[in-house]
Amino acid sequence: MNKIIIIGTGGHSKVVVDEISRLKNFKVVGFIDEKKKIGSVPHKFSKAKIIGKLKNLKKIYNKNYQFFIAIGDNFKRKKIHDFILKQNLPVKWAKIISKNSIISKNAEISEGTIVISGTIINTNTHIGRHCIINTGSKIDHDNYFNDFSSCGPNVTTGGNVILKSYSYIGIDCTVRQNIKILDNTVIGAKSYVNKNCKDNSLYYGRPVKKIKIRKFGEKYL
C-alpha cells in the first residue's frame, strides 16, 4: 500500500483523490494546505484531514510516504515543487494512472504525473514529470510532453507532437501531427493547432492565431 500526502485541496485535488480511491495500491493519509485549518476534512468523500502547511514539511515528512502536488496551474505546481526541493528532503513523488485509461506498454509516464479517466496514450509517447493528462484526452504516438506541462479534458493530438514545459493545451483542442508548442504557451479551448507555436504566448482559434505574449506565471485557469 502506497501512502500519499496530497498538496492542495482545490478542484483538481478532488479529481486526484477520486482517481486514487479507485486504485487498490494507494491510500491518502493527509493533505497539506496553506489556508485551511489543520485537522479539517477538505473533501466530504475522503476521511483524510489537513495535517499541516508547506513550512512545516520537515515535521510532516516520512520516508514511507509519497507526495503528490494536486495543483492544476503548471507554474504554481513548479513553484511548490521547487520549494520542497529546497528543504533537502528525499521526497518520493507518486505517479497516478487511472484504471480507466489505456496506456501503451511502450509509453513512458514520469513521477508526479496524473493520467485521468478516459485517457488514451499511444506508443512511444513520453509524459514528463508533474504533468496532467486530463479526462478523455487522446495522445497519439511519439508525443513528448515536457515537465510541468498539461492538457485539459478531451484534447486530441496527432503523432510526433511536442509540448514544452509549463505549456497548456485547453479543453477540446485538436493538435495536428508534427506540431511543436514551445515553453509557457497556452492554447485556448476548442482550438485547432495546425502550426508551430512560439514560447510565452497565447494562441486561440480554428485554426490558431497568436493572440498575445504571456508573462511567465501569468494566470490561465
N, C-alpha and C positions, 0 to 999 in steps of 0.2 A: 504494500500500500504506500503510494507516494503522498506525503502530507504537504499541502500547499498553503502558503500565505499569499493572499491577493492584495495587491497595492491598488487602491482606488475602489470607489463604491458607486460610481455613476451608472449610466445606461449600458455602456459596454461591459462593465463589471457584471451586470445581471446576466448578460449573454454568456460570458466566460463561466460563471458559476453554474448556469443551466447546462452548458456543454459538459462540464466536469461531473455533474450529477448523473450523467448517463454512462460515465466511464467507471468501471469496477475497480480500476487500479489507482484512483485518485480520491483524495478527501481534503476539503477545505477546512483548515484548522483556525483561521482567523483572517482579519482584514487590517490593513494599515490605511489610515485616512487622516488628512491634516485638519479637517474641520469638524468632523462628527465626534460625539462623546465616546470615550473609551468605555467599553462594556455594553454599548448599544448594539442592536442587531440591525444591520443596514438593509438586508433583503428578507422579506417575510417568508420566502420559500426556503431559506437556509438558516440553520441554527447557529452558524458561526458568528462570532462577535468581533467588534473592533478591539484590537489588542494593543494598539499604540500608534505612534507617528514616526515619520522617517527619521527625525532627530534622535529617536530612541532605538534605532535599528540594532545597535550593538547589544542592547539588553534583550531584544526580541530574537535575535539571531540564534539559530540552532542548526548545526551541521546536518541534521537529519531532515530538515525542511527544504522544500523547493520554494522558489518565489516566482510570481508572475505579475507583470505590470499591466493591469487592466484599464488602460487609458487609451481612448480612441485617437487622440491627436498625436501625430507622429513626432512632432517637436517636443511635446510635453513628455512623451514616453522616453525619448532620448535624454531629456534633461534629468528625469528621475533615475534613469539607468546610470548616468554619469555621476550623480550624487552618491549613489550606492557604491560605485567603484571606488570612490574616494575614501570610503570607510575601511578599505583594505580587508574586506571580509570575503572568504572564498564562497560566494553565493552560487547556488545551483539554480539555474533557470529552468522552469518547466516548459514543456512543449505540449500543446493541447491540440489533438487532431480528432475532430468529431467522428463518432462511429457511423454517422450518416453521410460521410464523404467518400469519394472514390479517388484514391491516390495511387498513381503508378508506382510499381516497385522500383522503378528507375528514377523516380523523382526524389529530391532531397529537401527536407524541411528542417530548418535550423532551430536552435534553442530560443525560447522566449516568444515563439510564434504561435498563433492560433489559426486553425483551419476550421471554419464554422459549417454547420449542417448544409448539405446540398451541394457542396463544392466538388468540382472535378478538377484534378491536376494531372496533366498528361506527362508522358515520358520525357526524361532528360531535363525537366524543369527544376530550377533551384530557387527556393524561397529562403531569403536570408534571415538574420536574427531579429527578433522582436517585430515581426511583420503581422499584419492582419489580412487574412483572406476571407472576405465576408460571405454571408449567406447566399448560396446558389450560384456562386461565381464559377466560370469555366475558363481555366487557364491551360492553354494548349501546349504543345511540345516545345522544348528548348527555350522556354521563357527564363528570364533571370530577374528576380525581384531582389534588389539590394536591401541591406539592413534598414530597419525603421521606415519601410515603405508600406503601403496598404491599398486596398481597394474596397469600394462599397459593395452592397448586395447586387447580385445579378450582372456582374461585369463579365464580358467575354473578350478574350484575347486570341489572336491568331498565333501562329508559330513564330519563334525567334523574336519575341518582344522583350525589350529591356526596360525595366522601371528602376530608376536610380534612387538613391537614399532620400528619405523624407518626402517623397512624392506620393500623390494620392490620385487614384482613378475613381471618379464619382459613380454613384448608383446608376445602373442600367447603361453604362458606357460600352461601346464596342471599339476594340483596338485592332486595326489591320495588322497582318503579318509583317515582320521585319521592321517594326517601329521602335524607336528609342525615345524614351521620355527622361530627360535629364533631372538633376538634383532639385529638390524643393519646388516642384511644379505640381499644380493642381489641375485636373481635368474635370470640368463641370459636369453635372448629372446629364445623362442621356446623350452625351456627345458621341460623335463618330470620329475617331482619330485615324486619319489617313496620311499623316506626315509626321516627321520627327518633331519633337517639342523641346524648345530650349530650356535652360535651367532658370530657376527663380521667376516663374511665370504662371499666369492663369490662362488656360485655354478653355474655349467653350464653343459648341455649335455642331451642326451636321452638314458639312464637315467642320472640324475645329478651326477656330481663328484665335490668334493671340489677343487677349483682352487687355492685360496689363502686366506690369512687373510686380512680383511678390517679394516682400521682405522676409528674411529668414525668421521663422517663428510666428508669422502672421496667422491669425485665426482663420480656419476654413470650414470647421464643422459647426 
